[in-house]
């Protein structure tokens, strides 16, 4: 059962990264914190372009969780839109504005965590999407 939960958490973390990418967040990172953090298995960290865009991304991520029958344990920073935190227990999502992202530097704090490769969508000159890793 634990292995299945870990697989589901990893899949959800990568799905969250995809939503952030599709909604034009930048510097998207998925950190594998298994065995490092007693609180969660994955962090997804992204930088938004505005408070409105960050709230939209947070809402879409929450919808994706509902579609997967995952409950959100908590949400913080939504109204201010500088650092939105979504807690799904096994996956914690951080959506920052660029100032807060640089100030808190979670990647440095969790520098020993493994980074998961994420598939990024790039729009080609012809307007078609191409997938990259």
C-alpha positions in Angstrom: 0.0 0.0 0.0 2.8 2.4 0.8 4.4 1.9 -2.6 1.2 2.7 -4.3 0.8 5.9 -2.3 4.4 6.9 -3.2 3.7 6.2 -6.9 0.5 8.3 -6.7 2.3 11.1 -4.9 5.0 11.2 -7.5 2.5 11.2 -10.4 0.5 14.0 -8.8 3.7 16.1 -8.2 4.6 15.8 -11.9 1.0 16.6 -12.9 1.1 19.7 -10.7 4.4 20.7 -12.5 2.6 20.2 -15.8 -0.3 22.5 -14.8 2.2 25.2 -13.7 4.0 24.9 -17.0 0.9 25.1 -19.0 -0.2 28.2 -17.2 3.2 29.9 -17.9 4.9 29.6 -14.5 8.7 29.6 -14.7 11.5 27.9 -12.8 9.4 24.9 -12.0 11.1 22.3 -9.8 9.9 19.1 -8.3 12.0 18.0 -5.3 11.9 14.4 -4.0 12.0 14.7 -0.2 11.4 11.0 0.6 13.7 10.1 3.5 14.8 13.7 4.0 11.6 15.4 5.2 9.4 13.8 7.9 6.5 16.0 6.7 6.1 15.4 3.0 7.4 13.4 0.1 7.5 16.0 -2.7 7.8 19.8 -3.1 6.7 21.4 -6.3 8.0 24.9 -6.6 7.1 27.4 -9.3 7.3 31.2 -10.0 4.2 33.0 -11.1 3.9 36.2 -13.1 1.2 38.0 -11.1 -1.0 37.4 -8.1 -4.0 36.7 -10.3 -2.1 34.2 -12.4 -0.8 32.5 -9.2 -4.3 32.1 -7.8 -5.5 30.7 -11.1 -2.7 28.1 -11.1 -3.5 27.3 -7.4 -7.2 26.8 -8.3 -6.4 24.5 -11.3 -4.0 22.4 -9.1 -6.7 22.1 -6.5 -9.1 21.0 -9.2 -6.6 18.4 -10.5 -6.4 17.1 -7.0 -10.2 16.8 -6.7 -10.2 14.9 -10.0 -7.7 12.4 -8.5 -9.8 12.3 -5.3 -7.0 13.9 -3.3 -7.9 16.2 -0.4 -6.2 19.5 0.2 -5.1 19.6 3.8 -4.4 23.4 3.8 -3.9 26.5 1.8 -2.0 29.7 2.8 -1.1 32.9 1.1 -3.9 32.8 -1.5 -5.3 36.2 -0.8 -1.9 38.0 -0.8 -0.6 36.1 -3.9 3.1 36.4 -3.0 3.6 32.8 -1.9 0.7 30.4 -2.2 1.2 27.1 -0.4 -1.1 24.1 -1.1 -0.7 21.1 1.2 -1.8 17.8 -0.1 0.1 15.9 2.6 2.4 13.9 0.4 2.8 16.8 -2.1 3.3 20.4 -1.0 3.0 23.0 -3.7 4.7 26.4 -3.5 3.8 29.1 -6.0 5.9 32.2 -5.5 6.3 35.6 -7.0 9.9 36.2 -8.0 10.8 38.3 -5.0 9.6 35.8 -2.5 11.1 32.9 -4.5 14.6 34.5 -4.3 14.2 35.4 -0.7 13.1 32.0 0.7 15.3 30.0 -1.8 13.7 26.6 -0.9 15.9 24.8 -3.4 19.0 25.8 -1.4 17.3 24.9 1.9 16.5 21.4 0.5 19.7 21.2 -1.6 20.2 17.6 -0.8 16.9 16.6 -2.4 16.8 14.9 -5.7 15.1 16.9 -8.5 12.7 15.0 -10.7 12.8 15.6 -14.4 9.7 17.3 -15.7 8.3 17.4 -19.2 8.0 21.0 -20.4 5.8 22.2 -23.2 7.4 24.7 -25.6 5.5 26.5 -28.2 7.3 26.3 -31.6 7.3 29.2 -34.1 4.5 27.5 -36.0 2.3 27.5 -33.0 2.5 23.8 -32.3 3.6 22.4 -29.0 6.7 20.3 -28.6 7.5 18.4 -25.4 10.9 18.7 -23.8 12.5 17.3 -20.6 
